[in-house]
Amino acid sequence: MTAGGQVHRVQGPLVEAAGLPEVAVSSLVRLGARRVLGEIVGTREGVVTVEAYEYTGGLRPGDPVAVLGVPLSARLGPGLLGGVFDGLLRPLSDAPAWLEAGTVPDRLPPERRAFVPGVREGEVVGAGAELGVLRGAGVVHRVLVPPTAEGRVEALRGEGPCGDDDVVAVVGGVDVPLTTSWPVRRPRPVRERLAAGPPMITGQRVVDLLFPVARGGSACVPGGFGTGKTVLLQQLAKWCDADVIVYVGCGERGNEMADVLQEFAALSDPRTGGRLLDRTVVIANTSNMPVTARESAVASALTVAEYYRDMGLHVVVIADSTSRWAEALREFSSRTGDLPAEEGYPASLSSALAALYERAARVVTMGGREGSVTLVGAVSPPGGDLTEPVTTLTQRFVRATWSLDRDLAYARHYPAVSWGASYSRDVDLVAAWYADAGDPGWAARRAAVAGLLAEADRLAALAELLGVTSLPGHERMVLLAGRLLREGLLQQSALSERDAASSPARSAALTGMMLDVVTACQDLVARGVPATTIEEADFSPVLRAREDAGADDLGEIERRRRAVLGMLRSLGEAT
């Protein structure tokens, strides 16, 4: 630690200091008697510019400045799972209601865990090699050789209880404690980045069927106020097939984060049978916390995700929302006098977003295991304007966009994902994976559903001008198909005990049922059956199948399909 400098100027989170020796950009500093934490972001002519991550009220010129000489880092260890942290990854579980600057310890809650060694003394190991595992950690928690160490195992702790700060091994002269630190802005190294592979199953049919994202990919969820972004992201956190969830509340309201914690603590994990919170890391940087800490919150979340990825796990990072993260960049850049770009955002916003989403990847780790980090970020455009800079720039770098539609949300259609404004770049890769996994019909089903929805939207606009009865019968069947697909397939209640999540097999059964019914209706019209007769038929058995059939009861879906097809055949025979 180096001392001797003094505060020169304070302007909110921007602090200028003078009188310091040569310092490095990205080094941490402590400001004033309250030891406000900040990071050096620039130097010029002996004046150091500091971005403060805590409240700077009361800080004044002449206050002392101490340089810590280390970058902003996250403490990584087994105590992360099930914990709640602020934007600097400081634990909030036993913290006071308001965090005083410099008073909350930046360490994990102390706990002793059972360590089981997996190597022997004298073995030569490389970076990322497994030294042992921890029992009862919620997931398979592997203790790894740090990325910066390799060599012979000179000492190894025996099986038994181990504290977070205890050294479990000495590798190549380097102590390996159970809890380590890593700079949040530096991606952890990997052996190889892999191409997109299997899809991330979200449990939401509109996503898994129409706009899938592969593991290690990235997606954004743009939508205006009230369109259901937070609910959709919470559904992903609850039901996606990831090993670890990292949920970041970046500038969101405190009551939303409280709801997340209550639901995660109460929800049973379908994978393990325990609590969902036991394999979740929650980072809460709410709107009443320092705005500049939003940037570090997302970086800390990605560092935590990479830590578990290196263990060979599949991790999903959910950021709600990246718009608040971008607003923090805009506020600080305006204080530093940077030349503003569109709508006042810094000109570096594009490169900052690229660096953010680039950390999502499917990789071969340094230890030779396969792991992935999938990043899903909400975008909250002011006034629902999807042409604003954060939305348009984000769409350049993500693999999928799940755009939320205000009209669908106001019509109580949830998830309100627009099938006209959303897209996925992983469709072909996911289709090939399904074909190899034994479902070659996935691509055809998706294409049929997407085509019917697009054509139904086009004809709906025409029907509003001319009236439905003026359309020919085959076009009226397309409108009917759009209604059946919307109400019986794409709608999904987050509060439903049976339909909150849908497995791939269940989604395939529901989709196949709807397409078979639509095909039968089109065949009847082609045979001369009046469109009005078909439209007035009772389709409630297939429309209610998603709610009435159990989560694993594919037989009930098949029975309903046969019943409605039989009813349609009767209509054809009676005509």
C-alpha positions in Angstrom: 0.0 0.0 0.0 1.3 3.4 -1.0 0.2 6.6 0.8 1.0 10.3 0.4 -1.5 11.6 -2.1 -4.3 14.0 -1.5 -7.8 14.5 -2.9 -7.8 17.4 -5.3 -11.4 17.6 -6.5 -14.6 15.7 -5.8 -17.5 15.6 -8.3 -19.9 12.8 -7.3 -18.2 9.5 -8.1 -15.4 11.3 -9.9 -12.4 12.1 -7.7 -9.2 13.7 -8.7 -6.0 13.2 -6.6 -2.6 14.7 -6.7 0.8 14.2 -5.1 0.9 10.4 -5.8 3.9 8.6 -7.1 3.8 6.7 -10.4 0.6 4.6 -10.3 -1.0 2.1 -12.7 -4.4 2.5 -14.2 -6.9 0.0 -12.8 -5.2 0.1 -9.4 -7.5 0.4 -6.3 -7.3 3.3 -3.9 -8.8 4.2 -0.6 -10.0 7.8 -0.2 -10.3 9.8 2.9 -10.8 8.8 6.5 -13.8 6.6 5.6 -11.5 4.7 3.2 -13.9 5.0 0.2 -13.0 2.4 -2.4 -12.1 3.6 -5.9 -10.3 2.6 -9.0 -7.7 4.7 -11.0 -9.1 5.2 -14.5 -6.7 7.8 -15.8 -3.6 9.9 -15.2 -2.5 13.2 -16.7 0.1 15.7 -15.7 0.4 14.4 -12.2 -3.4 14.3 -11.6 -5.0 10.9 -11.1 -8.6 10.4 -12.0 -10.4 7.9 -9.7 -13.8 6.3 -10.1 -15.3 5.9 -6.7 -17.4 2.8 -6.1 -18.9 4.0 -2.8 -20.7 7.1 -1.6 -18.4 10.1 -1.6 -20.5 12.4 0.6 -18.2 14.2 3.1 -15.0 13.6 1.0 -13.2 16.9 0.4 -10.0 18.3 -1.0 -7.0 17.6 1.1 -8.2 14.2 2.4 -5.5 11.4 2.2 -5.4 8.9 -0.7 -3.8 5.5 -0.2 -2.9 3.4 -3.3 -3.5 -0.3 -2.8 -1.5 -1.4 -5.8 -3.9 -4.2 -6.9 -6.7 -4.2 -9.4 -10.4 -4.7 -8.5 -10.6 -8.4 -7.8 -13.3 -10.9 -6.7 -12.7 -13.5 -3.9 -13.7 -16.8 -5.4 -14.5 -19.8 -3.2 -17.2 -22.3 -2.1 -19.0 -19.7 0.0 -20.4 -18.0 -3.2 -23.3 -20.4 -3.8 -26.4 -19.4 -2.0 -25.0 -16.0 -1.1 -26.1 -12.5 -1.8 -23.4 -9.9 -2.6 -23.2 -6.3 -3.7 -21.6 -5.0 -6.9 -18.1 -5.4 -5.4 -18.9 -9.0 -4.4 -19.1 -8.1 -0.7 -21.5 -10.3 1.3 -24.8 -8.8 2.2 -26.3 -11.6 4.3 -25.1 -10.2 7.7 -24.5 -6.6 6.5 -26.4 -3.6 8.0 -29.3 -2.0 6.1 -27.1 0.7 4.7 -23.5 -0.1 3.7 -21.1 2.4 5.2 -18.1 3.1 2.9 -15.1 0.9 3.8 -16.8 -1.0 6.7 -18.1 -4.2 5.1 -15.4 -6.8 4.9 -14.7 -8.0 1.3 -14.5 -11.7 2.3 -16.8 -14.7 2.2 -18.5 -15.9 5.4 -16.2 -18.3 7.2 -17.1 -22.0 7.0 -15.3 -25.3 7.2 -16.0 -27.8 4.4 -14.9 -31.4 3.8 -12.0 -31.6 1.4 -11.2 -34.8 -0.4 -7.8 -34.8 -2.2 -7.7 -36.1 -5.8 -3.9 -36.2 -6.5 -0.8 -37.3 -4.6 2.2 -35.5 -3.5 4.9 -35.6 -6.1 2.6 -35.6 -9.1 3.2 -33.0 -11.8 0.1 -30.9 -12.5 -0.7 -28.1 -14.9 -2.8 -25.0 -14.6 -6.5 -25.9 -14.0 -5.8 -29.4 -12.9 -8.1 -30.8 -10.2 -6.5 -31.1 -6.7 -9.6 -32.4 -5.0 -13.3 -31.8 -4.4 -15.4 -30.4 -1.6 -18.3 -32.4 -0.2 -21.7 -30.8 0.4 -21.1 -27.7 -1.7 -24.3 -27.8 -3.7 -22.6 -28.7 -7.0 -19.5 -30.7 -7.8 -17.0 -28.1 -6.4 -13.5 -28.9 -7.7 -10.4 -27.3 -6.1 -8.2 -26.4 -9.1 -4.6 -25.3 -9.6 -4.8 -21.5 -10.3 -4.3 -20.4 -13.9 -1.0 -18.9 -13.0 0.6 -22.0 -11.4 1.9 -25.4 -12.5 4.5 -27.9 -11.5 5.0 -30.6 -8.9 2.6 -31.1 -5.9 5.0 -30.4 -3.1 2.4 -30.6 -0.3 -1.2 -31.7 -0.1 -3.8 -31.4 2.6 -5.3 -34.6 3.8 -9.0 -35.5 3.8 -11.0 -33.6 6.4 -12.5 -30.2 7.3 -11.0 -27.2 5.5 -11.4 -23.5 6.1 -11.9 -21.0 3.2 -8.5 -19.4 3.7 -6.6 -22.7 4.5 -3.9 -23.8 2.0 -4.9 -27.1 0.5 -1.7 -27.7 -1.6 1.6 -26.2 -2.7 2.2 -26.5 -6.4 5.5 -25.4 -7.9 6.3 -23.4 -4.9 2.9 -21.6 -5.0 0.4 -21.9 -2.1 -3.1 -22.9 -3.3 -5.7 -21.8 -0.8 -9.3 -22.8 -1.0 -10.4 -19.3 -1.7 -8.5 -17.2 -4.3 -8.8 -13.9 -6.0 -9.0 -12.9 -9.6 -9.2 -9.4 -11.4 -12.8 -9.0 -12.5 -11.9 -7.2 -15.8 -9.5 -10.0 -16.9 -11.2 -13.0 -18.5 -9.9 -16.3 -17.0 -7.7 -18.1 -19.6 -8.9 -21.2 -21.4 -7.3 -23.9 -23.6 -9.7 -23.6 -26.5 -13.0 -21.8 -27.4 -15.5 -24.3 -29.0 -18.1 -23.8 -31.6 -21.8 -23.6 -30.4 -23.0 -27.0 -29.3 -26.2 -28.1 -27.6 -29.0 -25.6 -26.9 -29.6 -24.1 -23.5 -33.0 -25.5 -22.6 -34.9 -22.7 -20.9 -38.3 -24.4 -20.4 -40.0 -21.5 -22.3 -41.5 -22.9 -25.5 -41.4 -19.7 -27.5 -37.7 -19.5 -26.8 -36.7 -23.2 -27.1 -38.8 -23.6 -30.3 -38.5 -20.4 -32.2 -35.4 -18.5 -30.9 -33.0 -20.9 -29.2 -29.6 -20.0 -27.9 -26.7 -22.5 -27.7 -24.8 -23.1 -24.5 -22.0 -20.6 -24.4 -24.0 -18.1 -26.4 -25.6 -14.8 -25.6 -29.0 -13.3 -25.8 -30.7 -10.0 -25.0 -34.2 -9.3 -23.9 -35.3 -5.8 -25.0 -38.7 -4.5 -23.9 -40.4 -1.5 -22.5 -41.8 -1.0 -19.0 -44.4 -3.6 -18.1 -43.6 -6.1 -20.9 -42.4 -8.8 -18.5 -38.6 -8.7 -18.7 -38.0 -9.5 -15.0 -40.5 -12.3 -14.9 -39.0 -13.9 -18.1 -35.5 -13.7 -16.6 -36.7 -15.2 -13.4 -38.3 -18.0 -15.3 -35.0 -18.7 -17.1 -33.1 -18.7 -13.8 -35.6 -21.2 -12.3 -35.9 -23.6 -15.1 -33.0 -23.5 -17.5 -30.7 -26.5 -17.6 -27.6 -24.8 -16.2 -25.5 -26.1 -13.3 -25.0 -22.7 -11.7 -27.0 -19.5 -12.0 -25.5 -16.0 -11.5 -28.3 -13.5 -11.2 -27.3 -9.8 -11.3 -29.7 -7.1 -10.3 -28.0 -4.1 -12.0 -29.7 -0.9 -11.0 -33.1 -2.5 -10.6 -35.6 -1.8 -7.8 -34.9 -3.3 -4.4 -38.4 -4.9 -4.1 -37.7 -6.9 -7.3 -34.5 -8.3 -5.9 -36.3 -9.1 -2.7 -38.9 -11.0 -4.7 -36.1 -12.9 -6.5 -34.5 -13.9 -3.2 -37.8 -15.0 -1.6 -38.8 -17.1 -4.7 -35.4 -18.7 -5.1 -35.2 -19.6 -1.4 -38.7 -21.2 -1.5 -38.4 -22.9 -4.8 -37.3 -26.6 -4.9 -34.5 -27.2 -7.4 -35.8 -29.7 -10.0 -32.2 -30.9 -10.6 -31.1 -31.5 -7.0 -34.3 -31.6 -4.9 -32.8 -28.9 -2.6 -33.3 -25.1 -2.8 -32.7 -23.3 -6.1 -30.8 -20.7 -4.1 -28.2 -23.4 -3.2 -26.8 -23.3 -6.7 -27.4 -19.6 -7.3 -25.2 -16.6 -6.7 -27.2 -13.3 -6.4 -25.4 -10.0 -7.0 -27.6 -7.1 -5.9 -26.7 -3.7 -7.0 -30.0 -1.9 -6.8 -31.0 1.6 -7.8 -30.3 3.1 -4.4 -26.7 1.8 -4.4 -23.7 3.8 -5.9 -24.3 4.0 -9.7 -20.7 3.4 -10.6 -20.7 0.0 -8.9 -23.1 -1.2 -11.6 -20.2 -1.7 -14.0 -18.2 -3.8 -11.5 -21.3 -5.8 -10.7 -21.6 -7.3 -14.2 -17.8 -7.8 -14.4 -17.8 -9.6 -11.0 -20.7 -11.8 -12.1 -18.8 -12.9 -15.2 -15.7 -13.6 -13.1 -17.8 -15.8 -10.8 -19.3 -17.6 -13.8 -15.8 -18.3 -15.3 -14.7 -19.6 -11.9 -17.4 -22.3 -12.0 -17.0 -22.8 -15.7 -13.4 -23.8 -15.1 -14.7 -26.6 -12.9 -16.4 -28.1 -16.0 -19.9 -26.7 -15.2 -22.4 -24.9 -17.4 -23.2 -21.4 -16.0 -25.9 -18.9 -17.0 -25.4 -15.2 -16.1 -28.6 -13.2 -16.1 -28.1 -9.4 -16.0 -31.1 -7.2 -15.3 -30.5 -4.9 -16.8 -27.6 -3.9 -19.1 -29.3 -0.5 -19.8 -28.6 0.5 -16.2 -25.0 -0.7 -16.6 -24.7 1.6 -19.7 -26.2 4.5 -17.9 -23.5 4.2 -15.3 -20.9 4.5 -18.1 -22.7 7.5 -19.5 -22.8 9.3 -16.1 -19.2 8.8 -15.4 -18.0 9.7 -18.9 -20.0 12.9 -18.8 -18.2 13.9 -15.6 -14.8 13.2 -17.0 -15.6 15.4 -20.0 -15.3 12.6 -22.6 -16.8 13.5 -26.0 -20.4 12.1 -26.0 -21.8 10.1 -28.8 -25.5 9.3 -29.5 -27.8 10.2 -26.7 -24.9 11.1 -24.5 -23.4 7.6 -24.2 -19.6 7.4 -24.5 -18.1 6.6 -27.9 -16.6 3.5 -26.3 -20.0 2.0 -25.5 -19.8 -0.4 -28.5 -16.4 -1.8 -27.5 -17.6 -2.1 -23.9 -20.6 -4.1 -25.0 -18.4 -6.3 -27.2 -16.0 -7.0 -24.4 -19.0 -7.8 -22.1 -20.7 -10.4 -24.4 -17.3 -11.8 -25.6 -16.9 -13.4 -22.2 -19.8 -15.7 -23.0 -18.4 -18.9 -24.5 -18.3 -22.7 -24.6 -14.7 -23.7 -23.9 -12.2 -26.4 -23.1 -10.8 -25.2 -19.8 -7.1 -25.2 -18.8 -7.7 -28.5 -17.0 -9.2 -30.1 -20.2 -12.9 -30.1 -19.1 -15.8 -28.7 -21.1 -17.6 -25.8 -19.6 -19.7 -22.8 -20.7 -20.9 -19.3 -19.7 -24.2 -18.2 -21.3 -25.0 -14.5 -20.9 -28.6 -13.2 -21.0 -29.0 -9.5 -20.6 -32.2 -7.4 -20.3 -32.3 -4.1 -22.1 -34.7 -1.4 -20.8 -35.0 1.2 -23.6 -36.6 4.5 -22.4 -40.1 4.7 -23.6 -39.8 1.3 -25.3 -37.8 2.8 -28.1 -35.9 -0.2 -29.6 -33.8 2.1 -31.8 -31.9 3.7 -29.0 -28.1 3.0 -28.8 -27.9 0.3 -26.1 -30.5 -1.9 -27.8 -29.1 -1.5 -31.3 -25.5 -1.9 -30.3 -26.3 -4.9 -28.1 -28.0 -6.7 -31.0 -24.7 -6.6 -32.9 -23.0 -8.8 -30.4 -25.6 -11.3 -29.2 -26.6 -14.6 -30.8 -30.3 -14.2 -30.1 -32.8 -11.4 -29.4 -36.0 -12.1 -27.5 -37.9 -8.8 -28.1 -40.9 -8.2 -25.9 -44.0 -6.7 -27.4 -46.1 -4.2 -25.6 -49.3 -5.2 -27.3 -48.8 -8.9 -26.4 -48.2 -8.0 -22.8 -51.3 -5.8 -22.6 -53.3 -8.6 -24.1 -52.1 -10.9 -21.2 -50.0 -13.0 -23.6 -46.9 -14.1 -21.6 -44.1 -14.6 -22.3 -44.7 -11.5 -24.5 -41.8 -12.5 -26.9 -42.6 -11.1 -30.4 -42.2 -13.7 -33.1 -41.9 -10.9 -35.6 -39.2 -8.8 -34.0 -37.1 -11.6 -32.4 -34.4 -13.8 -34.0 -31.7 -16.4 -33.3 -28.5 -17.0 -35.1 -28.1 -20.4 -33.6 -31.2 -22.0 -35.3 -29.2 -24.1 -37.8 -26.7 -25.3 -35.2 -29.4 -26.2 -32.8 -31.4 -28.0 -35.5 -28.3 -30.1 -36.3 -27.9 -31.0 -32.6 -31.6 -32.1 -32.3 -31.2 -34.2 -35.4 -28.1 -35.9 -33.9 -30.0 -36.3 -30.6 -32.8 -38.3 -32.2 -35.3 -35.5 -33.1 -34.8 -34.8 -36.9 -38.3 -33.2 -37.1 -37.4 -30.2 -34.9 -36.4 -27.9 -37.8 -39.5 -28.7 -39.8 -41.8 -28.0 -36.8 -40.1 -24.7 -36.1 -40.3 -23.7 -39.7 -44.0 -24.6 -39.9 -44.8 -22.6 -36.7 -42.8 -19.6 -37.7 -44.3 -19.6 -41.2 -47.9 -19.8 -39.9 -47.4 -17.1 -37.4 -45.9 -14.7 -39.9 -48.6 -15.4 -42.4 -51.3 -15.0 -39.7 -49.9 -11.6 -38.8 -50.0 -10.5 -42.4 -53.6 -11.7 -42.9 -54.8 -10.2 -39.6 -53.9 -6.7 -40.8 -55.8 -7.4 -44.0 -58.8 -8.8 -42.1 -59.0 -5.6 -40.1 -59.6 -3.7 -43.3 -61.8 -6.1 -45.3 -63.3 -8.3 -42.6 -62.6 -11.9 -41.9 -65.5 -13.2 -43.9 -64.2 -11.6 -47.1 -61.1 -13.8 -47.0 -61.0 -17.2 -48.8 -61.3 -20.3 -46.7 -57.6 -21.3 -46.8 -56.6 -17.9 -45.5 -59.1 -18.0 -42.7 -57.6 -21.3 -41.7 -54.2 -19.6 -41.4 -55.8 -17.0 -39.0 -57.3 -19.9 -37.0 -53.8 -21.6 -37.0 -52.3 -18.4 -35.6 -54.9 -18.3 -32.8 -54.4 -21.9 -31.9 -50.6 -21.6 -31.8 -50.6 -18.4 -29.8 -53.1 -19.6 -27.2 -52.3 -23.3 -27.0 -48.6 -23.4 -27.6 -46.7 -20.1 -27.1 -48.6 -18.8 -24.0 -47.1 -20.1 -20.8 -48.0 -19.0 -17.3 -45.2 -18.5 -14.8 -47.7 -19.3 -12.0 -48.9 -22.6 -13.4 -47.9 -25.7 -11.5 -47.9 -27.8 -14.7 -46.9 -25.4 -17.4 -44.4 -23.0 -15.8 -41.7 -25.0 -17.6 -41.8 -27.3 -20.6 -39.4 -30.1 -21.4 -38.2 -30.6 -25.0 -40.4 -33.8 -25.2 -43.5 -32.0 -23.9 -42.9 -29.0 -26.3 -42.5 -31.4 -29.2 -45.7 -33.2 -28.4 -47.7 -29.9 -28.0 -46.2 -28.5 -31.2 -46.9 -31.7 -33.2 -50.5 -31.7 -31.9 -51.2 -28.2 -33.0 -49.7 -28.7 -36.4 -51.7 -31.8 -37.0 -54.9 -30.0 -36.1 -54.0 -27.1 -38.4 -53.2 -29.5 -41.3 -56.6 -31.3 -40.7 -58.4 -27.9 -40.8 -56.7 -26.9 -44.1 -57.6 -30.3 -45.6 -61.3 -29.8 -44.7 -61.4 -26.4 -46.4 -59.8 -27.9 -49.5 -62.5 -30.5 -49.5 -65.2 -27.9 -49.5 -66.1 -27.7 -45.8 -67.2 -24.1 -45.0 -64.6 -22.1 -43.0 -67.3 -20.9 -40.6 -68.1 -24.5 -39.7 -64.5 -25.2 -38.8 -64.0 -22.0 -36.9 -67.0 -22.7 -34.7 -65.7 -26.2 -33.8 -64.6 -26.8 -30.2 -60.8 -26.6 -30.0 -60.7 -26.3 -26.2 -59.2 -29.8 -25.7 -56.0 -28.8 -27.5 -56.0 -25.3 -26.2 -56.2 -26.5 -22.6 -53.8 -29.4 -23.1 -50.8 -27.3 -21.9 -52.6 -26.6 -18.5 -54.5 -29.9 -18.1 -51.8 -32.4 -19.1 -49.2 -33.1 -16.4 -45.6 -32.1 -16.9 -44.7 -35.6 -18.0 -48.1 -36.8 -19.3 -47.5 -37.0 -23.0 -50.2 -39.6 -23.3 -52.9 -37.1 -22.3 -51.6 -34.8 -25.1 -51.9 -37.6 -27.6 -55.4 -38.5 -26.4 -56.5 -34.9 -26.9 -54.9 -34.8 -30.4 -56.8 -37.9 -31.5 -60.1 -36.6 -30.0 -59.9 -33.3 -31.9 -58.8 -34.9 -35.1 -61.7 -37.3 -34.8 -64.1 -34.4 -34.3 -62.7 -32.7 -37.5 -63.1 -35.9 -39.5 -66.8 -36.0 -38.3 -67.2 -32.5 -39.7 -65.9 -33.6 -43.0 -68.1 -36.7 -43.2 -71.2 -34.7 -42.2 -70.7 -32.1 -45.0 
